[in-house]
Amino acid sequence: MRWLDTLERRFGFLGIPGLVRIMVAFSALIFLLVRLNPDFISALDLNPERVRHGEIWRLVTYIFIPQTFSFLWIIFVLWFLWFIGEGLERAWGPFRLTLYFLVGMIGTTAAALFFGSNFSNTMLIASLFYAFARFYPDEVIYVFFILPVKIKWVAWVSAAFLLLGFFVNSNSYRMATVAALGNYLIFFGPEIVYEVRHRHEVSSRRRRFEVQSRSETEPLHKCAVCGATELSDPNLDFRVARDGEEYCVAHLPKMETPAPS
């Protein structure tokens, strides 16, 4: 997209190399601190009321809160986040990945402050995953370390649950979803719209070609004797004789055992 190219030429130096690796490192640190003191997490989450009372660090610290506090799953969760971040940085470079993440973060924060609800970073992490699936749809991961599944199918299943949650949850949840995934729509929306239009145009051209490839004035059957066709007389019945020629029943050669056409 041209506007992204322009921004990158002017502000590319603001990109943060290894942004997701930094997230992983801080998430691991917070995991350990919360395991030592479970109350510590209450000082980090995105609580709009506490932000208004001057605890502005919450505008940033919430993005580092890990998705799980289980020793069994934290390694997998952080590894997967690292894996996604490395792929996105290869595809985009540091600046675009930083901008993508920043837009999602701003959207989530704004929605939390506007609706006055505690928002997690779940949707923000999901936006990174969907972007990764966009770039690497056929990348294979192993669910539960056993079942090989392509990233695109995991993304579709995740999107289905997200859509279900959008309809059954509160307005604040809906706004959090839209706000946190707004970065995905901004970065990939025009491309998706173009692809949908292109597929529709290709499908329309294919249908027109199929219709035009067989003229309505071109008969399928023609008698080798009288030249009659199904267009000149729709009630005629045609047969193919042993000589390979097609005849109407009236002019079918004698002593022939015709094959139906």
N, C-alpha and C positions, 0 to 999 in steps of 0.2 A: 504494500500500500504506500502511496506517495507520501502521505502525511507522516507515516512512520519513518520513511527514508529521510524526510526533511528534519524531523526531530532528532534522529540518530546522528545526522551530520552536524547539527548544532550542539546537541547536548550529550553526545555519546560518551563523553568522559565521565558522566554521572552514573553510568552503569556500574553495578557492584559485582565484580567477578566472584563466583562461588557463593552467590546469595543463599541458595538453598543449603549449601554445606554449612553456612553460618547458622541458619535456622536449625539444622540438625544438631549442631554442637550445643546451642543454647537450650534446645528441647531436652537433650540428654542431661544437661546440668539441672534444669528445672525438675526433671523426673527424679533425680537423686535427692534434691532438696525437699521435694514434696514427700518422698518416701521417708525421709528423716523427720519432717514436720508437716503433717497433712494440712495444717492451717495455712501454710505458706501460700497455697494456691489462691486463697481469698484476697491476697494482696496484689495479684497479677491479672485477674480476669477483667474483661471489659465491662465495668460497672459504671453506667452513665452518672449515677448519683454521686459516686465517689470521685469521678472525673471532675464534676462541677465543683467539688470541694477541694480541688487543687491537686488531686493525685493523677497528674497528667501522664505519668509513666505507663499507666494502663492502656493508653492509646497505642502503645507499641508492644508491651510485654505479653499481651494476650495471644499474639501470633506465635509465640514460642511454647505455649502450653501444649504438651503432647496429647495425642489422641487416646492414649491408654496409659494406665499406671500399673500395668501388669508386667512383671519381669518376663513372663512367658512371651508376650507380644511386642514389647517395646523395641526389641532388636529388629524384628521384622518391619514394624511400622517406620522406624527411622531409616532402615536400609531402603525401604520402598520410596520414601520421600527423597532420599539422596539419589536413587536411581532415576526418578522422575526429573529432579532438578538438573542432573547431568545431561539427560536427553534434551531438555528444553534449552539449556545453554548452548549445546551443540547446534541446535536448529535455529535459534534466535540470536545468540550472542548475549553478553551481559546486559547491554542497555535495554533491549526489548523485553527480556525476562524481568528485569527490575521494574520497568514501566508497567508491564502486565500485572505483576504482583502489587505494585503500589496502587494501581487503579482499583483492584479488588479490595485491598485493605482500606482505602478511603471510602469505598462504597459500604463496606461492612460497618466501619466506624460511624459513618454518617447515619446509617439506618438505626444503629444502636442508640445514638444520641437523640435522634428524632423520636423514636418510639419508647425510649426509656427502659429498654430491656437488656438483660445480660446476653450478649452474643458471643459464641465461641468462634474459633477459627476453622470449624469443620467445612463450611462452604468455601472458604478461601483455599483450603487444601484441595477440595474437590475441583475447583477451577483449574488448579495446576494439573490435576490428573486428566481432566477433559482436554486440556491443551496438548498434553503428552499423547493422548489417544488420537488426537487429530493429526499429529505428525507421524506417529508410529502405530497405525491401526493394527498391523499384523505382527507386532512384537508379542512374543509368547511369554507368559508368566505361569508359574506353577501354584495354583490355588492349594493352600494347605501343604505346599511343597510336594504335591503329588500330581494333581490334575492339571495338564497343560491347557491353557486357554488364551486365546488372542485378546489383546488389550481392548480391542473395539467391542467385543462382546461383554466384557466386564463393564465398560463404560456405558453400554446400552442398558444393562441391568441396573447399574447405579442410577442412571438417569430416570429409569422407570420408577424406582423407589423415591427419587427426589420429586418427581412429578406427583406421585401419590401423596407425599408429605405436603406438597404445596397446596393440595386441595383439602386435606383433612386437618391441617394445623391452623394456628392463629394468623392474624394479619401481620404480626411482627415477624413470624417465621417466614411468611411469604415475602415480605420486604427484605429480610435478610438474604433469602435465596436470590432474589432479583438483583440486589445490591452487590452481593459477593460474586455473582456470576456475570455481572455487567461487563467485566473485563473480557470474558469469553465472547460475549455478543459484539463488543466493540472491535475486537481483533479478528474474529472469524465470521461475524454476521454477514458482511458484504460478500465474502467468499462463498458462504453457504447459499445465499440468495442467488448468486450467479450460477452456482452449480445446479440449483433447482430449475432455474430458467433454462439453462443449457440442456438439461435432460428433457424438459418439456418440449423444447424446440426440436431436439433430435428425434423424439418420439413422434412429433407431428410430421416432420419431414419423412420419416420412415413410413407412416401411414399413407401420406400422399403418394409416395413412390409406389407402394404396393397397389394402391387404387389405380394409378396411372399406368403401371406396368402391364396391365391387361385392359385393353380398350373395350368399352361396352359394345362396340360394333364388330368385334372379332369373335367369330363363332368357335365353339369347341368341337362341334360335329359338322361334317359335310358329306353328302352323298356323292360318290364318285361318278354316278350316272347322270342324275338330274341336277346336282349342285344344290339341292335343298339343305337348309341348316335349321338348327333349333331356333334361330332368330326369325327365319321366314315362316316357319310353322312350328310353334311350341309343342304341338300334339304329336309330332313325328317321333318314331322310335328308331334308333340307329343300331347297327350291328357291324362288327368287324369280321370279314370273311377270311378264308384260308390264304387268299392271295395278299392279305395284309391291308387291303383297301376297306374303307368304311362306306356302308350303304344304308339308305333308308330301307325299311322293311319291304316297301313296294318294289324296289329294284334289287333286292338281295338275290344273288345268282342262285340258280337251281342246283341241287345236289351238294350244296354247301352245308357244313355244320357250323353255323356262326357262333362266335364268342361275343358275349355282351360287352359293349364298350362302356 
